[in-house]
């Protein structure tokens, strides 16, 4: 049966102008390609929902070709997209080692759980990697710091390295230019596991516009609401009133608005250059005061990672779930981590060089007080002679 399915697949992709299936387009969009090797053709198997793997196939591997691949474009934008793809393709070296073959991700060979939040079934931890946008990085280095691309995140199983989800920001360009990172947006989180139909939504994060000031009123309490695939609000992550003083805190509420968990970060100082030299831990604390999990903002793992994160937004997070967390609560923690990135790590890269006035700016850190964040930076050179 393997040769007949292979020939039918080949004919559908090459003959008579027929279009590839939706699942094939999903694989193509995610940049998955077949791995060649030995006498086995192919080593990678695309499984439709409910299909069983070929006899003897226990583990199936996929090789990322271009993380965040985009439609081909000409001119400057095409060049920037290709360069960004090459950055993201080689970002595997920045991920923790999962004990898998180099450049490969483990894919489930069995049936896929497509129930609501089933993507989190059995997960102990997940790893978030923000994609690099080269156009944004270049603009920030030549004095156009207001330029902000829509964020994209790849989300992996923190134990096996299997890619589970992809999050894509949807927001207005004017709002991003004028109000980042406090702008209104929606984060569409898609289930990208093999065997899951293209466009399957796992969650939507709804982040309203908030002022960056003391969290004394609702308009200043940064938050993001988590919406289920069925359209129901199931969790809200929100800075408490007055922001827990000098220690960052984000409370997590359930469907009924009852707080069951609080994320607490390092006192006073977060972000900036410090994120290049140290992991930043944000503990997940239950209502009894016990630490039950953790979100860690990871420092870069090698020289290329340091260079990338020093001059561009390229953040990485490891989420360790509480042992008793439900699938719904794990998705709520993911929502919490994505909000965390916008609050503390999207104000700009640690270093920037303005080619227009020949100045260099170092974002030393981000100071936190009562829900308000204030960048602490210094500038040298430039027309004003430095500060």
N, C-alpha and C positions, 0 to 999 in steps of 0.2 A: 504493500500500500504506500510505502514511502516514495517510490519512484513516480507513481501516478500523481500523488499530491504535489511532488516537486515539479513535474511537467506542467500540471494545470496552473500552478503558481507562476511558472515562467511564462506560459502563454498569456495569462491575464495581464502580466506586466509589460509585455512587448507587442502583443498582437492587436491589430484593428483599432487602435486608439482607445482601448478600454482603460479605465482608470483603476489604480490599485484600490484594494479594499480600505475601509476606514481604519482598520487595525494596522494595515501596512503603512498607511499615511501617518498614523500615530508613532509607529516605530521610526519612520523616516524623520518625522519632526523632532523626535528625541535624540536623533543621531546614532541609532543603533545599527551596527553592520555585522555581517557574518564574519566569523573568524575562520581563516583557512588553516589547515594543518593536517599533515599525514594523509591517510587515505579516507578519513572521515569527511564526508561532504553532505550537509554542512555541520559544523560543530555547534552552531547556535540554532535553536529551534524556536520559532514564534508559535505560541499556543493560543488558540481561540478559547474563549470562556467555556469550561467544561471539557475541553480536549485533554487526552492523556498523552504523556510524552512517549516517544518511540521506545521500543524494548531496550532495556539496558541503560537508558538515560536517567541517571540519578540526579545529576547536577548539570544545569545548563548555564553557559556563560555568555555574556554580551560585552562587547568592547565599545566604550563611548567614542564616537568619531568626532563630534563637534558639539560640546555642551552648549545649548542655547543657539542651535543653528537657525538661521533666518533665511528668508527668500533671497535669492541672488540679486544684488543691486550693483549698479555701475557707479563710477565716479568715486568721490571722497567717502560717501556713506558706505559704499560697498567695501572699500578698503578698511574702514574702521570696523565694520561688522566682521570681516574676515580676521582681522587682528584680534578682536575681542574673543572670537571663537577659539583661536589658537591659545589665548590666555586661559580660557575656561577648560579647554581640552586637556591642557597640561596641569590643571589644578589638582589632579589626583595625588600628586606628591604632597599636597598640603593637607590631605585627609589622614586621620589615624590609620595605622596599618591594621587590617582586619584578618590577616592570614590568608588572603586570596592571591591567585596568580596576578602578576604585575599587569596593571591596566585593565583588569577585569572586575565585573560586578557579579555577585551570585544572584541568580534568578530562581524563583521557586518553580520546581518542575511539577508540582501538584496543583489541584484545583485552587483557585484564588477566592478568598473570602471577600465578597463584594457587598456584604451587609453594611449598614450605616456604621462608620468608624471601625469596620472590620480590618482596615489597613493597620491598625494599632494592636491587633490581637497578638499576644505573646511577646510584644516588644519590651525590652528592658531599658533601652536608650535609643535616641536618635541624634543624628549629626546634621547640622544645617550649614550649608556653604553658599554664601552670596556670590552671584556671578559678577564678573568685572565688566564694566562698560567703558571701553577705551575712550570714546568720544567725550564722556563726562570727565574722565580723568585728565585728558588733554586740556579741556576747557578750564578746569580748575587751576591748571598749572600756568595758564597764560592770562589770568586775571579775570576770567568769567566764572567766578564761584557760584553764581546763581543758576548755572546750568545743572539740571538734575534729571537723570534718566529714571524711568520706572524700574523699581527694584525687581529682581528675580532671585529666587532661592531654590537650590536643590536640596532635598532632604533624604537622608540615607538611614538605614538601620545601623545603629551605633555598634552592633556586635558583628553582623555578617557583612556589612557594606552594601547591601542591596539597596538600590534606589527605590524609594517608596512614593515620594510626592514631589511636585514642582509648584512653587508659589509664584504668581505673577501679579504685580501691582497694576491696578487700574485707577488712574487719577488724571486730573486736568492739568495741562501743561502750565497754564497761568498760575494755578495754585502752587505747583511745585516750585516755580521760579520765585514767587513772592513769599511763600510761607513755609518752605521746607525747614526742618523735617516735621513741622506741626500741621501740615496740610491734611485735608480730608482725602481718604482713599478707601479702596476696597482691595483686599488681597484674595485672589481666587486661587485656592489650593486644589490641585488636580492629582488624582491617583494615577501614577504612571507605571505601575507594575505591569509586566507582560501578562497578557490574558485579560486585562481590564480594557473595556471599550474606550476609544479616544474621547476626550472631553469629559470623563467621569469626575464630577466635583466631589471632593472629600470634605471641604469646609470653605466658608467664606469669612474672612476677617473684615469687619466694618469699623473703620477708624474715623471718627468725626474730627473736624478742626477744633483745636484747643489753643488757648493763649499760653505762652511760656511765662508764667508768673506764679507767685505764691498760690498754692492750691487751696484757697479759701472759699472758692465758689465752683460750681460744676463746670463752668466755661474754662476753668484752669486745671481741672483734674483730667489729665490725659488718660485715654481709655481705648480699648478695642473690643468690640463685641464679636463673639464667635457664632456663626450661623451654620446649622446643619444642612446636609444635602437636601433635606425635605423642606427647608426654609424656616426652621424653628430656631429661635435664640436658645442656646444651651449653656452659654457661659459668657461672663463679662470680666475682663481684666482691667483694673482701674486704680490709679493712684488715690490713696485715701485723702480725706480732707486734712490740709496742712502737711501732707506728704511725708509724715513720720519724721519730721525734723531734719536732721542732717544725714540720716540713713535712708537711702532709696528704698521704697516699698511699693509693691503692686499687689492689690488684693484680688483674689479670684472668687467670683460668685457663681453659684449654680443656676439652673433654670428658674428657680423661685426667687433669686436675688439674695440667697443666704451665703455669707462668706464661709468658705471651708478651708482656705489656704492663703498664705501671704508669702510673696517673694521678697526677700530682703538682701540688699547688696552691700558693697563696701562703704564705709562711712566717709562722707564728704567728697572724696575724689574718685572719679571714674573717667574713662575715655582718654583721648589725646595720646601723647607719646607713651603713657603708662601701659596702654593696651599692646604695645609692641614688645615690651620687656617682661610682662607678667600675665598669667591667666587671671581673669577677674571672676570670682565666684559669687553667685546669687543663690542663696539657700531658699528652699521651699519649706515653709514652716506651717504646721497644722494649727488648729485652734487651741490645742493644748500647749503649744510652744515647742513641740518636738520637730527637729529637722527630719523631713521624710524624703527629700529629693534635692536635686541641684541643677542649676543652669550655669554653665561655665562659658564665658567669652574666652575663646582660645587665642593664645598668641601665635604668630606665624611659626611654621615648623622648619623652614630652611631659608637660605639667602634670597631666593626668588620670592618667597612669601613675604619676607620683611620688606623687600623693595616694592612689591605690589601694594601691600596694605599701607605702607608709609605714604604713598602718593595717590591712592585710590580707595574707594569704598569696597572692601573685600573682606567681610566679617565672617567668622566661623564660631559656631556655638555647639556645645555638647549638652544634651538634655538627659539627665538621669531620672527616671520615673520612680515614684514611690512604689514599694513592692505590692501594695494593695490597690493601686490606682486602676480604675475601670478604663475601657477604651475611650469613653467620652471624656474622662478626666485627663487622659494623655493628650487628647486633641486640644483640650483647654490649656494645658501646659505649653503646647506648641504655639498656640495663639499668644500666650504670655511672652514667650521668647521672641516672637516676631515684633510684638509691641516694644519689647526691651531694646531691640536694635534701633527702632525709630526714635526712641526717647534719648538714648545715650550715645549712639555710634553713627549717626547719619548727619552730623553737623559739619562734616568735611574731613579730609585726611589729616593725619598728624603733621605732614609737611607740605608746603606749597611754595612754588617759585613763580613770581609774577614777571613774565617776560616784558610786559609793557613798561613797568617802571623799575625793573631790575631789583626787586625786593624779595626777601625770603621770610616766610612766616612759619613759625613753629607753634602748633596747638599743644601746649604743655599738658593740659588736663581739662576736665570738665568738672566744675564745682557744683555740688547739689545742695539745695537748701529749701526745705518745705515744699517740694514739688517743682521747684524752678531750677533750671540748669543754666549755668553761666560759663562760657568758654574762657579759659585763661591762656592767652597767647602772647607772643612777642614777635616783633618784626624788625629785621635788620636791612639796611640799605634802602634803596628807593629814592624818589625825588625829595622826600622829606628828611632824608639822612638817617632814617631808622628811629626806633622808639626804645 
